[in-house]
Amino acid sequence: MHALLRRRPDTTSDYTTSHLGRGSDYDDGFAEMPMRALMWELEQAVLRDLVTMTGARTVLDLACGTGRITELLVSTMPGSDIVGVDVADSMLAVARERVPSADFRQVDVRALSTVVDDGSVDLVSAFRFFPNADPALRHDAVDAIAAALRPGGYLLVNNHRNFWSSSYLGRRARSGVEAPGATNAEVVGPLLDLGFTPVARHSLGVLPQADDRAYGVSTTTASRIERFNARRLSSRHTAGTNTIWLLQRDPGRSR
């Protein structure tokens, strides 16, 4: 009960080093675990719609990992100049094999200016990044992204660990101690303060679930409910485990 009453998530540990040494094993769960595979399928449909809206020609995929999002960007935006950056060379090795047409760089988010000029990027994708990032890194990333984006440019972010979703409420109820996750305000609030405006939003994962199963219903039933939510309801709420935002930087704001 104590964990359920917590108003804020536990502070995230150092994210910069958490994926070092990871590689193809990182992607295994997206294919092998039923609910994680379903969420990835639904995410892809949303992401394709959102990135197409931007008309971006220069794209930066931040914390690109093994290149899952980079691959989607390349296939959805042919002819665009797409750069993926990550700190883990082991994950970039997988990305380079997966998406040979993209340009991948090993760099920390705090050093983005060594990869792209300020105000030169049309679209930044930072998927599965902000909820995992420790507070200091999150703060630095917001500043680095704002500097890289041109006025009027777009930012694609998500919170796949919604602290107040049914999945994370259930997780805290079962553990009795842990208070994992991130609030939507923690992810989007600093961006709104910098003059970013939400253009579109979709919230996926409305049922209580873990990567390997949904709770209380069969995987088949869960799939039907989650697909209906993705088609009809996802733009009307932020209750899902995974909410995706497309934000636009104020066209009149230089920094």
CORJO-V418970 format. One record per residue. PSI is psi in radians with two decimals (none if undefined). Layout:
psi = (PSI	PSI)
This chain:
psi = (-0.65	-0.74	-0.64	-0.55	-0.16	2.38	-0.32	2.63	2.82	2.59	2.30	2.47	-3.12	1.97	-0.48	-0.67	-0.07	-0.42	0.07	2.33	-0.21	2.75	-2.20	-0.40	-0.45	-0.58	-0.22	-0.74	-0.48	-0.37	-0.55	-0.45	2.13	-0.83	-0.59	-0.69	-0.70	-0.80	-0.68	-0.68	-0.80	-0.67	-0.77	-0.74	-0.75	-0.82	-0.71	-0.73	-0.76	-0.79	-0.54	-0.60	-0.50	-0.48	0.44	2.50	-0.41	2.17	2.38	2.08	1.77	2.39	0.93	-0.33	-2.20	0.11	0.31	-0.84	-0.65	-0.76	-0.75	-0.73	-0.76	-0.75	-0.50	-0.47	1.09	2.42	-0.19	2.67	1.92	2.18	2.28	2.36	2.53	2.79	-0.31	1.86	-0.54	-0.63	-0.62	-0.54	-0.70	-0.74	-0.72	-0.60	-0.64	-0.71	1.32	-0.34	-0.23	2.80	2.05	2.39	2.42	1.90	2.57	2.58	-0.52	-0.21	0.52	-0.53	-0.24	-0.19	-0.73	2.55	2.61	2.39	0.40	-0.11	2.34	-0.62	2.27	2.25	2.17	1.31	2.33	0.56	-1.04	-0.73	-0.44	-0.37	2.47	2.76	-0.73	-0.74	-0.70	-0.76	-0.81	-0.63	-0.70	-0.78	-0.75	-0.69	-0.78	-0.65	-0.69	-0.60	2.45	2.71	2.28	-0.04	3.01	2.65	2.25	2.03	2.89	2.81	1.76	0.20	0.83	2.00	-0.58	0.20	2.81	-0.59	-0.76	-0.49	-0.77	-0.67	-0.73	-0.64	-0.67	-0.65	-0.60	-0.16	-0.89	2.54	1.25	3.03	-3.00	2.51	2.68	-0.60	-0.63	-0.61	-0.84	-0.51	-0.87	-0.50	-0.69	-0.65	-0.45	0.08	0.18	2.50	2.27	2.26	-0.68	2.75	2.44	2.35	2.06	2.81	1.04	-0.37	2.61	2.23	2.76	3.10	-0.57	-0.17	2.78	2.67	2.27	-0.24	2.84	2.83	-0.65	-0.81	-0.74	-0.71	-0.74	-0.76	-0.78	-0.61	-0.68	-0.76	-0.78	-0.65	-0.71	-0.51	-0.29	-0.41	0.00	-0.04	3.00	0.53	-0.23	2.86	-0.55	1.84	2.32	2.28	2.48	2.09	2.64	2.38	2.46	2.07	-0.42	0.14	2.07	-0.55	none)
